[in-house]
């Protein structure tokens, strides 16, 4: 699979992945996690990771999924 990936910074320590695909690249990313979504916003920073240099998305909010 090819595509743009991002490094997630902040948010819950228990997030299973810190490197995620972002398709299409945008300014905000929602990651499903434990009955809700963790929200991450794009930053101007980049991180050196085992998968190369990736844009950093920083945690900014959490929303719950209505039951």
JOWO-V154677 format. One record per residue. N is the residue number from 1. RES is the residue in three letters. SS is DSSP state (A for helix, B for strand, O for the rest). D_CENTER is the distance of its C-alpha to the mean C-alpha in Angstrom with 1 decimal. Layout:
BEGIN
n: {N	N}
res: {RES	RES}
ss: {SS	SS}
d_center: {D_CENTER	D_CENTER}
END
This chain:
BEGIN
n: {1	2	3	4	5	6	7	8	9	10	11	12	13	14	15	16	17	18	19	20	21	22	23	24	25	26	27	28	29	30	31	32	33	34	35	36	37	38	39	40	41	42	43	44	45	46	47	48	49	50	51	52	53	54	55	56	57	58	59	60	61	62	63	64	65	66	67}
res: {UNK	UNK	UNK	UNK	UNK	UNK	UNK	UNK	UNK	UNK	UNK	UNK	UNK	UNK	UNK	UNK	UNK	UNK	UNK	UNK	UNK	UNK	UNK	UNK	UNK	UNK	UNK	UNK	UNK	UNK	UNK	UNK	UNK	UNK	UNK	UNK	UNK	UNK	UNK	UNK	UNK	UNK	UNK	UNK	UNK	UNK	UNK	UNK	UNK	UNK	UNK	UNK	UNK	UNK	UNK	UNK	UNK	UNK	UNK	UNK	UNK	UNK	UNK	UNK	UNK	UNK	UNK}
ss: {O	O	O	O	B	B	B	B	B	O	O	O	O	O	O	O	O	O	B	B	B	O	O	O	O	O	O	B	B	B	B	B	B	O	O	B	B	B	B	B	B	B	B	B	B	B	B	B	B	O	O	B	B	B	B	B	B	B	B	B	B	B	B	B	O	O	O}
d_center: {17.6	16.9	14.3	11.8	8.9	6.3	6.2	4.2	7.3	9.2	9.2	11.4	12.8	13.2	9.8	11.0	8.5	6.8	7.1	6.1	8.3	8.0	11.5	12.8	11.0	11.0	10.7	8.4	5.7	6.9	6.4	10.1	11.3	15.0	16.5	14.0	10.5	8.0	7.3	5.4	7.9	8.7	11.2	14.2	13.5	12.9	12.8	15.3	14.1	16.1	14.8	15.8	14.8	11.2	9.8	8.0	5.6	7.2	7.5	10.3	11.5	12.1	14.4	16.7	17.9	21.6	24.0}
END
